[in-house]
Amino acid sequence: MSNPIFCTAPSRFDAPSPYAGPMARGEVTVAKDQLHRWTGDHRGLVLCVREGALWITQETDPDDVILRAGECFQVSTKGTVVAQGLASHSRLDCAASPS
């Protein structure tokens, strides 16, 4: 299992971002056992959990990660990324990695 990145990123990502994928920034809410998928090339996208907990898996990466509030994860492979809610209400911010 990969280790999460502990971050102190702001709750909103307002700065311009070098990540130019389909979802450069935004907020996602996931209920318990609900799945949220990102398809395509999202390398560099950072997922930061603001509330609750999520299980994250990336296509072609055998290591999954569980994130809790205050933890972040950077997508490092091409392909589908799946987040599954582990708490009754989980909220995450999506943004590019600061470079």
Number of C-alpha atoms within 10 A of each C-alpha: 10 13 13 17 15 14 12 10 17 10 14 12 16 10 10 11 15 14 19 14 15 11 14 18 22 13 17 13 16 21 18 15 15 16 14 15 13 14 12 13 17 23 18 22 24 24 26 29 25 21 18 21 26 29 16 22 21 20 15 11 14 9 12 16 16 20 27 21 16 19 21 24 23 18 21 16 16 16 17 16 22 17 23 20 23 19 17 12 16 22 20 27 21 22 27 24 17 13 7
